[in-house]
């Protein structure tokens, strides 16, 4: 089955560190889309232990990733990376399906799903 997302090794290492710190080494990383944000949709990531019947499970550099089937089309082709700079570090998400995004980089809209924008 085709992978929905790709994750860089740097992002996977950061997730592993976060899992260890939170004592969640056996968890999955959930990558999701939810309504809200400046542009109507926003990304979500968190640790989860249960796999739902509509989840797609992927492996990226040793990280077990879950994506809900309803989010798969919106996230298809998305690249997750982790960048470190003098001002700190953070995850970057490049989604080829996003047609507009806000300055924060975590809110977006697609041609087929717009969501309901909120004030940032």
C-alpha positions as CSV (number, residue, x, y, z in Angstrom):
1,X,0.0,0.0,0.0
2,X,1.3,3.5,-0.9
3,X,2.5,5.6,2.0
4,X,0.4,8.7,2.7
5,X,3.2,10.8,4.2
6,X,7.0,10.8,4.3
7,X,9.0,11.6,7.3
8,X,12.7,12.7,7.3
9,X,15.2,10.9,9.5
10,X,15.6,14.2,11.5
11,X,11.8,14.3,12.2
12,X,11.8,10.6,13.2
13,X,14.7,11.2,15.6
14,X,13.0,14.1,17.2
15,X,9.7,12.1,17.6
16,X,11.7,9.2,19.2
17,X,13.3,11.7,21.7
18,X,9.9,13.1,22.5
19,X,8.4,9.6,22.9
20,X,11.3,8.7,25.3
21,X,10.9,11.9,27.3
22,X,7.1,11.3,27.6
23,X,7.6,7.6,28.3
24,X,5.6,6.7,25.2
25,X,8.1,4.5,23.4
26,X,5.4,2.0,22.5
27,X,2.9,4.5,21.2
28,X,2.0,5.4,17.6
29,X,2.4,8.9,16.2
30,X,-1.0,10.1,15.0
31,X,-0.8,12.6,12.1
32,X,-4.2,14.2,11.6
33,X,-6.2,17.1,10.1
34,X,-8.7,19.0,12.1
35,X,-10.9,22.0,11.5
36,X,-9.7,25.5,12.7
37,X,-6.7,27.7,12.4
38,X,-6.3,30.8,10.3
39,X,-6.9,29.1,7.0
40,X,-9.7,26.6,8.1
41,X,-7.7,23.4,8.6
42,X,-4.8,22.6,10.8
43,X,-2.4,19.7,11.4
44,X,-2.3,17.7,14.5
45,X,0.3,15.2,15.9
46,X,0.2,13.3,19.1
47,X,0.9,9.9,20.7
48,X,-1.8,7.2,20.6
49,X,-2.0,3.6,21.7
50,X,-5.1,2.3,20.0
51,X,-5.5,1.6,16.3
52,X,-9.0,2.3,14.9
53,X,-10.6,0.2,12.1
54,X,-10.3,3.2,9.7
55,X,-6.6,3.9,10.5
56,X,-3.8,3.5,8.0
57,X,-0.6,2.4,9.6
58,X,2.8,3.3,8.2
59,X,6.4,3.0,9.3
60,X,8.9,5.8,9.0
61,X,12.5,5.3,10.3
62,X,11.2,3.1,13.2
63,X,8.2,5.4,14.0
64,X,4.8,3.7,13.7
65,X,2.4,6.4,12.2
66,X,-1.4,6.4,12.1
67,X,-3.5,8.4,9.6
68,X,-7.3,8.2,9.6
69,X,-8.7,7.1,6.2
70,X,-10.7,10.4,6.0
71,X,-7.5,12.4,6.3
72,X,-5.4,10.3,3.9
73,X,-6.5,12.2,0.7
74,X,-5.8,15.6,2.3
75,X,-2.4,14.4,3.6
76,X,-1.3,12.3,0.6
77,X,2.3,13.3,-0.4
78,X,2.9,15.4,2.8
79,X,6.5,15.6,3.9
80,X,7.3,16.0,7.6
81,X,10.7,17.3,8.6
82,X,12.4,18.8,11.6
83,X,14.6,21.8,11.3
84,X,17.0,23.2,14.0
85,X,18.1,26.8,13.9
86,X,19.7,29.3,16.3
87,X,16.2,30.3,17.4
88,X,15.2,26.8,18.2
89,X,13.7,23.9,16.3
90,X,10.4,22.8,15.0
91,X,8.6,20.4,12.7
92,X,7.9,21.6,9.1
93,X,5.0,20.2,7.1
94,X,5.0,20.4,3.3
95,X,1.6,19.4,1.9
96,X,1.3,19.4,-1.9
97,X,-2.5,19.5,-1.5
98,X,-2.6,22.8,0.3
99,X,-3.6,25.7,-1.9
100,X,-3.3,28.3,0.8
101,X,-1.7,28.5,4.2
102,X,-1.1,31.1,6.9
103,X,2.1,32.5,8.2
104,X,2.3,30.1,11.1
105,X,2.7,27.2,8.7
106,X,0.3,24.9,10.6
107,X,-3.0,26.1,9.1
108,X,-4.0,25.5,5.5
109,X,-6.9,24.9,3.1
110,X,-7.2,22.5,0.1
111,X,-9.2,22.7,-3.1
112,X,-11.6,20.1,-1.8
113,X,-11.7,20.9,1.9
114,X,-11.7,24.3,3.4
115,X,-12.7,24.0,7.0
116,X,-13.8,27.0,9.1
117,X,-11.2,29.7,9.7
118,X,-10.6,31.0,13.2
119,X,-8.7,34.2,14.3
120,X,-5.0,33.5,14.9
